[in-house]
Amino acid sequence: MNTAVRVPFEQRRDEMAAEVLDLLPERVVRYRLPDFTIVYCNSAWAAFNKLCPADVVGRSLREFLSDHGNAGLELAVSRLSAETPVLADPVARQDLDSPDSWMQWVDRLLPCGEVIATGRDVSAQYLAERQLAESEVRFRDLADHSADVVWRFRGEPHPHFDYMSPSVERVLGHPPEYFLDDFRRLLDMVDEEGRQLIFGALRGEPLPDRCDFRYLRDDGAIVIGEMHATAIPNGLQGVSRDVTQLRELQAELQALALHDPLTGLANRRLLDELLAAALARNERTGAEVAVAYIDLDDFKIVNDTFGHDAGDLVLREVARRLLDTVRSADVAARVGGDEFVVVHDLGAGERTNLAQRIEAALADPYDLGGLLVTCRASVGQTDTRHVGADAAALIAGADADMFEVKRARGWVPHPLAG
């Protein structure tokens, strides 16, 4: 039996995410609605308030904001909804608690009812944009020392860049002269969506105030640059910032909120959303929806005998077999320790043998590094023809049918099972 102390996967995941967030210069805070209680902040956010994260968590976000800041917070929260889960401040805001600092915030409403706010100091970018309009000399002096990529594009006498800051070499792998000599070299690096935006700008169409461009470097790396452009006589000027790490982190946080971290399957929250969507389609088209509920018989014995790592291997293999068994349009979710749910759209006149197919797929032994163990599955199912188009009734009906399957087999629960 494996007696080593095992850190829960969720804890390891949260610790790894916190480590990544603490490396970012952006200020990140996550708070609960409606009481604005802080459930997480990174080191940058805490340091700005002259505290450490442990001194912040559990306190109200309102404590750290001025009256002006609290008014802005109320306005931002009022604009967030399921239909508008992301709110990006389009302009830099002066930080009243630090007058020399200009910030931009992005607020994301999570399905769990919490908000994660990411703020970055755009003081250098803000000052750069202001200086561009004031002085060519001051513009170049500031832009040359900016960590962001500052550029200026002219349409006459032919399309070309007449300025590109030295920081472009760090971001895209080529010195400014590479793009100043031939602006089409940038076109070769940007993706199709970006090329269409650039071609539109060359035709006189306005660029979005702020947008992401994806570049392919010569070394194969993908770089995401957030670009802000403004019109100038006979051209455009702008600032582009490397946000690759931030966008990857945002995508990871969004995925973690909707997927089971061990198996990669949908979690209960995403299952509820997708089942509701399937039932909405059922109402429009008349197609029926079937639900299967899967429980691994005596899974606890695997954990108790071979350790939790072995149990995790079994659960990941169950997820793989489920995905290989169901159609790509079906939904497979993990809803408990060893419990899974599959949602299946029935075709016209289709008689489903979903439970039998799943049970057969999970019947083969599981390979634990050369040791084969059996962990048979009990599968129950129902569909909208029997219980109606009600999500809770479908889940409960499939669950009840699963227990009937267990009882019919004479299944006896493990004596230590909860």
Beta strands, then each sheet from edge to edge (+ up, - down):
strand 1: 27-32
strand 2: 37-41
strand 3: 86-88
strand 4: 93-94
strand 5: 102-109
strand 6: 114-121
strand 7: 149-154
strand 8: 160-164
strand 9: 210-216
strand 10: 222-232
strand 11: 235-242
strand 12: 288-296
strand 13: 331-334
strand 14: 339-346
strand 15: 366-367
strand 16: 372-373
strand 17: 377-383
sheet 1: 2+ 1- 6+ 5- 3+
sheet 2: 2+ 1- 6+ 5- 4+
sheet 3: 8+ 7- 11+ 10- 9+
sheet 4: 13+ 14- 12+ 17-
sheet 5: 15+ 16-
end
